[in-house]
Amino acid sequence: MENEFSDSEEKDQNEMSEGSLESLLLAEPSDSLSEKTRADSSDTDLEIEDAERSFGTIQGAELYLEACKLVGVVPTSYFLRNIEEPYINLNHHGLGPKGTKAIAIALVSNTTITHLELEDNWILAEGVICLAQMLRENCYIQELNISNNHLDTEGAEAICRMLMDNISCLRAIQLSGNNFREEAAPYFAEALLGNYRVKELDLSHNEFSEKGGEHLGQMLANNETLEVLNLSWNHLRMKGAVAVSAGLRVNGTLKILDLSWNGFGNEGALALGEALKVNNVLVRLDISTNHINNEGAEKLCKGLEVNGNLRILKMSNNPLTVEGAILLITSIRKNSKSRMEEINISNVLVNENFLNLMDAVCQGHPELDVIYGGVGGYISKKPEQRSDPMKLIQNYLNERKLRLLDFFRSMDKDGSMKIPVAEFRKAMMQQSSILLDRAQIRELVQKLDGNRTGVVDYSYLKEQKPAQKPKEEEEEEP
């Protein structure tokens, strides 16, 4: 697909941009008001032939109210109150295609909204066509969520045509749960082959299968912009899974890939292993619930043994046993370049051999955290009582008359007051002043990073000021 338009195409595109508001006003979707209703309606007091002149002189809330009169819907009070805010959340508001059209008209000239949430509004293809037309003119909206809106293939085509033109400034778009099937995949493949703006794309909870996987794999092999892609809860298996993996092999920009709840199986695991041998960009890979057993884990490990960039691997809810878990840990031990920080196999019961191996591996990779289901193979005994790690740290600091702020600063390399979790875990494993085991360090991380942001943010300590002394005491002091 060519990225440049011919002169005539550029002219057509410019004319469409200049008249986008008028095009929205005069658009006639399939279930919109009839000619008679538009002419005779007592709700609007707007004649279509006067719409261009009237709408050209108003903006903001007033423009939205007039648009609602034109299309015959009740204005949304939340939108009216927040139309000048950068973040608008209209999820679950029952807008329908007409309500969406009114909002699209109001947003053509809006310069403040950068993040728009429209999930679960029965927008349908009719509504998303209006949104796509608005986004050709609006250059301020950067994040858009239109998940669960029954867009179907026609809606996918409208969105993809807009993306293919690289006119909008969208950097993140969520399209989860929109009944996209195999027929929609070629539109996304073609649009994203040449799109250089969208960095985050969510296509989860759709129905892409083998053919869809082949198209998306081709897109991955050629796209040079996407950094985050969510394909979870689709039907990617066999040829589709292999094609997506082949695209990942040569992709040079994708950092986060969610493939959970598909059907990759051992064949897909083999293809992913081959991709990880070459790919040196991917940081986070989620292949949970993909029917990958120990045989598939062994094939995946061929890539883990040489990959030097992957940091988070999620493999929970696959039919792995402790043997597969040992294979995963061994692959990290073999790889001196590995930067792995987390392996999640939370459904797997491990044994003492695994724990001993993990202790040895963590000596060379102190930043590594392996999340497993538990320890099996013997009669369970009462869990060992461990001291609260935060209390141990506080006691240590109190004895030496040190501040918690200074404790964190000693690990903060760049002085940003935000320590990456992996660096914090590594520092705690390597220090010898406060003896904590891996379980205590994990508990400590969970407390300090409760929202799973990936960083320990201690900036709040800087804002805390020591309690002031009573004035009587201050006067008595020399």
C-alpha positions in Angstrom: 0.0 0.0 0.0 1.4 3.4 -0.9 1.7 5.9 1.9 1.4 9.0 -0.4 -1.7 10.2 -2.1 -1.8 11.4 -5.7 -2.5 15.1 -6.3 -6.2 14.4 -6.9 -6.5 12.3 -3.8 -4.8 15.1 -1.7 -7.3 17.6 -3.2 -10.2 15.4 -2.3 -8.9 14.9 1.2 -8.4 18.6 1.8 -11.9 19.4 0.6 -13.3 16.7 2.9 -11.4 18.2 5.9 -12.6 21.7 5.2 -16.2 20.6 5.1 -16.2 17.9 7.8 -18.6 19.7 10.1 -21.0 20.3 7.3 -20.7 16.7 6.2 -21.5 15.5 9.7 -24.5 17.8 9.9 -25.9 16.7 6.5 -25.0 13.0 6.9 -28.0 10.6 6.6 -27.4 7.3 8.3 -29.8 4.4 7.7 -31.9 4.9 10.8 -31.6 8.7 11.1 -34.6 11.1 10.9 -36.5 11.1 7.7 -36.7 14.1 5.4 -40.2 14.9 6.7 -39.2 14.6 10.3 -36.2 16.8 9.8 -38.3 19.4 8.0 -41.3 19.4 10.4 -39.8 18.5 13.7 -40.8 21.0 16.5 -37.9 19.8 18.6 -35.1 21.6 16.7 -36.2 24.9 15.1 -33.2 24.2 12.8 -33.6 24.0 9.1 -31.0 21.9 7.4 -30.2 24.5 4.8 -29.4 26.9 7.6 -27.3 24.4 9.5 -23.9 25.3 7.9 -24.4 29.0 8.7 -25.7 28.5 12.3 -23.1 25.9 13.4 -20.2 27.9 11.9 -20.7 30.7 14.5 -21.0 28.7 17.8 -18.8 26.4 19.7 -18.5 24.4 22.9 -21.6 23.6 25.0 -23.9 25.8 22.7 -22.8 23.8 19.7 -23.5 20.6 21.4 -27.0 21.7 22.4 -27.8 22.8 18.9 -26.4 19.4 17.6 -28.7 17.5 20.0 -31.7 19.5 18.7 -30.7 18.7 15.1 -30.4 15.0 15.6 -33.3 14.7 18.1 -31.6 13.5 21.3 -31.6 14.6 24.9 -28.2 16.3 25.8 -25.9 14.5 28.2 -25.5 16.7 31.3 -22.1 15.2 32.1 -20.7 16.1 28.7 -22.0 19.6 29.0 -20.4 20.1 32.4 -17.0 18.7 31.3 -16.7 19.7 27.7 -13.7 21.9 28.5 -11.9 19.2 30.5 -9.1 17.1 28.9 -10.6 13.8 30.1 -14.2 12.8 29.3 -15.7 9.6 30.5 -19.1 8.8 28.8 -18.9 5.0 29.3 -22.3 3.3 29.7 -24.3 6.4 28.9 -26.6 4.8 26.3 -25.8 7.3 23.7 -26.6 5.3 20.6 -25.6 6.3 17.1 -27.6 9.6 17.2 -26.2 10.7 20.6 -22.7 9.9 19.3 -23.3 12.0 16.2 -24.2 15.0 18.4 -21.0 14.6 20.4 -19.0 14.2 17.2 -20.4 17.5 15.9 -19.5 19.2 19.1 -15.9 17.8 19.1 -15.0 18.9 15.5 -13.8 22.3 16.9 -13.0 21.2 20.4 -9.3 21.9 21.5 -9.3 20.7 25.1 -10.4 17.1 25.2 -7.4 14.7 24.7 -8.9 11.4 26.2 -12.4 10.3 25.2 -14.1 7.3 26.8 -17.2 6.0 24.9 -17.3 2.3 25.9 -20.6 0.4 25.9 -22.9 2.9 24.2 -24.4 0.9 21.3 -22.6 3.3 18.9 -22.9 0.8 16.0 -21.2 1.4 12.6 -23.4 4.4 12.0 -22.1 6.2 15.1 -18.5 5.3 14.5 -18.6 6.7 11.0 -19.4 10.1 12.5 -16.6 9.7 15.0 -14.1 8.8 12.2 -15.2 11.8 10.2 -14.8 14.1 13.3 -11.3 12.7 14.0 -10.2 13.7 10.5 -10.7 17.3 11.6 -9.9 17.2 15.4 -6.2 17.1 16.0 -6.3 17.1 19.8 -7.9 13.8 20.8 -5.0 11.3 21.4 -6.8 8.5 23.3 -10.1 6.9 22.4 -12.0 4.0 23.9 -14.9 2.7 21.9 -14.9 -0.9 23.1 -18.1 -3.0 23.3 -20.1 -0.9 20.8 -21.2 -3.5 18.3 -19.2 -1.9 15.5 -18.9 -5.1 13.4 -17.0 -5.2 10.1 -18.6 -2.0 8.7 -17.4 -0.1 11.8 -13.9 -1.6 11.5 -13.7 -0.4 7.9 -14.7 3.2 8.9 -12.1 3.3 11.7 -9.4 1.8 9.5 -9.9 4.2 6.6 -9.4 7.0 9.0 -6.2 5.4 10.5 -4.9 4.6 7.0 -5.0 8.3 6.1 -2.8 9.3 9.1 -5.0 12.4 9.6 -6.0 12.0 13.2 -3.6 12.4 16.1 -4.8 9.2 17.9 -1.9 7.4 19.7 -4.1 4.9 21.7 -7.3 3.3 20.6 -9.4 0.6 22.4 -11.6 -1.6 20.2 -12.2 -4.5 22.5 -15.4 -6.6 22.1 -16.8 -5.2 18.9 -17.6 -8.4 17.0 -14.7 -8.1 14.7 -14.3 -11.4 12.8 -12.0 -12.6 10.0 -13.5 -10.2 7.5 -12.3 -7.2 9.6 -8.7 -8.3 9.8 -7.6 -7.2 6.3 -8.8 -3.6 7.1 -6.7 -3.5 10.3 -3.7 -5.0 8.5 -3.8 -2.5 5.6 -4.4 0.5 7.9 -1.6 -0.3 10.3 0.9 -1.2 7.6 1.2 2.5 6.8 0.0 4.2 10.0 2.7 6.0 11.9 0.7 7.6 14.7 -1.1 4.8 16.7 1.2 3.4 19.4 -1.3 1.4 21.5 -4.1 -0.8 20.1 -6.5 -3.0 21.9 -8.3 -5.7 19.8 -9.1 -8.1 22.6 -12.4 -10.0 23.0 -13.0 -10.3 19.3 -13.1 -13.3 16.9 -9.9 -13.2 14.9 -8.8 -16.8 14.1 -6.4 -18.4 11.5 -7.0 -16.0 8.6 -7.1 -13.0 11.0 -3.9 -14.1 12.6 -2.2 -14.3 9.2 -3.2 -10.7 8.4 -2.3 -9.4 11.8 1.1 -11.2 11.6 1.8 -9.5 8.3 0.9 -6.2 9.9 3.3 -6.8 12.8 6.1 -7.7 10.4 5.8 -4.3 8.7 4.4 -1.8 11.3 7.1 0.5 12.7 5.0 2.4 15.3 3.0 0.1 17.6 4.4 -0.3 21.1 1.4 -2.0 22.8 -0.9 -4.6 21.2 -3.6 -6.5 23.0 -4.9 -9.6 21.1 -6.2 -11.5 24.2 -9.5 -13.4 24.1 -9.5 -14.1 20.4 -9.2 -17.5 18.6 -5.6 -17.3 17.4 -4.3 -20.9 17.0 -2.4 -23.0 14.5 -1.6 -21.0 11.4 -2.9 -17.8 13.0 -0.6 -18.3 16.0 2.4 -19.1 13.9 1.8 -16.1 11.7 1.6 -13.7 14.7 4.8 -15.1 16.1 6.5 -14.8 12.7 5.5 -11.1 12.6 6.9 -10.6 16.1 10.2 -12.1 15.0 11.0 -9.2 12.7 9.1 -6.4 14.5 11.3 -3.6 15.8 9.0 -1.5 18.0 6.5 -3.6 19.9 7.2 -3.6 23.7 4.1 -5.1 25.2 2.1 -8.0 23.6 -0.9 -9.7 25.3 -1.8 -13.0 23.7 -3.6 -14.5 26.7 -6.7 -16.6 26.3 -6.1 -17.8 22.8 -5.1 -21.3 21.6 -1.4 -21.1 20.7 -0.6 -24.5 22.1 2.8 -26.1 21.7 3.0 -25.2 18.0 2.5 -21.6 18.8 5.0 -21.8 21.7 7.6 -23.2 19.3 7.0 -20.2 16.9 7.2 -17.8 19.9 10.5 -19.4 21.0 11.9 -18.8 17.5 10.7 -15.2 17.5 12.4 -14.5 20.9 15.7 -15.7 19.6 15.7 -12.7 17.2 13.4 -10.1 18.7 15.3 -7.7 21.0 12.6 -5.1 21.7 9.7 -6.9 23.4 9.6 -6.3 27.2 6.4 -7.9 28.3 4.7 -11.1 26.9 1.5 -12.6 28.2 0.7 -16.1 27.0 -1.5 -17.2 29.9 -4.2 -19.7 29.2 -2.9 -20.9 25.8 -2.9 -24.7 26.2 0.9 -24.8 26.5 2.3 -27.8 28.4 5.8 -28.9 29.4 6.6 -29.8 25.8 5.6 -26.3 24.6 7.5 -24.7 27.5 10.7 -26.5 26.5 10.3 -25.1 22.9 9.7 -21.6 24.3 12.8 -21.9 26.4 15.0 -22.1 23.4 14.2 -18.4 22.8 14.5 -17.5 26.5 18.0 -18.9 26.6 19.3 -16.3 24.2 16.8 -13.3 24.6 18.4 -10.3 26.3 15.4 -7.9 26.6 12.2 -9.7 27.8 11.5 -8.7 31.4 8.0 -10.0 32.2 6.6 -13.4 31.1 3.1 -14.4 32.1 2.3 -18.1 31.7 -0.4 -18.8 34.3 -3.2 -21.2 33.7 -1.3 -23.3 31.2 -1.1 -27.1 31.9 2.5 -26.9 33.2 3.9 -29.1 36.0 7.0 -28.6 38.1 9.1 -30.0 35.3 8.0 -27.2 33.0 8.7 -24.7 35.8 12.2 -26.0 36.2 12.8 -25.7 32.4 11.8 -22.0 32.6 14.1 -21.2 35.5 17.0 -23.2 33.9 16.7 -21.1 30.7 17.3 -18.0 32.7 20.3 -19.6 34.4 21.8 -20.4 31.1 21.4 -16.9 29.8 23.9 -14.4 31.2 22.2 -11.6 29.1 18.7 -12.3 30.5 17.0 -9.2 32.0 14.0 -11.2 33.2 12.2 -9.6 36.2 9.1 -11.7 36.6 7.8 -15.1 35.6 4.2 -15.8 36.5 3.3 -19.5 36.7 0.9 -19.0 39.5 -1.1 -22.2 39.0 1.9 -24.5 39.2 2.8 -26.5 42.4 6.5 -26.7 42.8 8.8 -28.8 45.0 12.0 -28.5 47.0 14.2 -29.1 43.9 12.6 -26.2 42.2 13.1 -23.9 45.2 16.8 -24.9 45.5 17.3 -24.2 41.8 15.5 -20.8 42.1 17.8 -19.9 45.0 20.8 -20.6 42.8 19.4 -18.7 39.8 18.5 -15.7 42.0 22.1 -15.4 43.1 23.0 -14.4 39.5 19.7 -12.6 38.8 18.7 -10.9 42.1 16.0 -8.9 40.3 14.0 -12.0 39.3 10.7 -12.8 40.9 9.0 -16.1 40.2 5.3 -16.3 41.1 4.2 -20.0 41.6 1.2 -21.6 43.1 2.7 -23.2 46.1 4.9 -26.0 47.3 3.5 -29.6 46.9 4.8 -33.1 47.3 4.7 -33.4 51.1 2.2 -33.1 54.0 1.4 -29.4 54.4 2.6 -27.9 57.6 1.9 -24.7 59.4 3.3 -21.8 57.4 6.4 -20.3 58.8 5.7 -17.0 60.6 7.7 -14.2 59.1 8.3 -10.8 60.6 6.8 -7.8 58.9 9.5 -6.5 56.6 8.5 -2.9 57.0 8.8 -3.1 60.7 12.3 -4.7 60.4 13.4 -1.8 58.2 11.9 0.7 60.6 13.6 -0.8 63.6 16.9 -0.9 61.7 16.6 2.8 60.9 15.5 3.8 64.4 18.5 2.1 65.9 20.8 4.2 63.7 18.7 7.4 63.9 18.2 7.3 60.1 15.1 8.4 58.1 13.1 6.2 55.8 13.6 8.9 53.1 17.4 8.4 53.3 16.9 4.6 53.1 15.1 4.9 49.8 17.5 7.5 48.4 20.4 5.1 48.8 18.8 3.0 46.1 17.6 5.8 43.9 20.1 6.1 41.0 18.7 9.1 39.2 17.1 11.0 42.2 13.6 10.8 40.7 12.1 9.5 43.9 10.7 6.6 41.8 12.7 3.3 42.0 11.9 0.6 39.4 10.6 -2.5 41.2 13.3 -4.7 39.7 16.0 -2.4 40.9 14.5 -2.2 44.4 14.2 -6.0 44.6 17.8 -6.4 43.5 19.0 -3.9 46.0 17.1 -5.6 48.8 18.4 -9.0 47.8 22.0 -7.8 47.7 22.1 -5.8 50.9 23.2 -7.6 54.1 22.1 -5.1 56.8 18.5 -6.2 57.0 18.0 -9.9 56.4 14.9 -10.5 54.3 14.0 -13.6 52.3 12.3 -13.5 48.9 8.8 -13.9 50.3 9.3 -10.9 52.6 10.7 -8.8 49.7 7.7 -9.7 47.6 5.4 -8.7 50.5 7.4 -5.4 50.8 7.0 -4.7 47.1 3.3 -5.4 47.2 2.9 -2.8 50.0 5.1 -0.2 48.4 3.6 -0.7 44.9 0.1 -1.6 45.7 -1.2 -0.4 42.3 1.3 -2.5 40.3 2.8 0.5 38.6 6.2 -1.1 38.4 7.9 1.6 40.5 8.4 2.3 44.2 7.3 5.9 44.6 8.5 7.4 47.8 8.0 11.1 46.9 5.3 11.4 49.6 8.1 11.2 52.2 9.6 14.4 51.0 6.3 16.2 51.6 6.1 15.1 55.2 7.4 17.7 57.6 8.5 17.1 61.2 5.9 18.1 63.8 6.4 21.7 65.1 7.3 22.2 68.7 4.8 24.1 70.9 5.6 27.8 71.1 6.3 27.6 74.9 9.2 25.1 74.2 10.5 27.3 71.4 10.6 30.4 73.7 12.5 28.4 76.4 15.2 27.3 73.9 18.2 29.7 73.5 
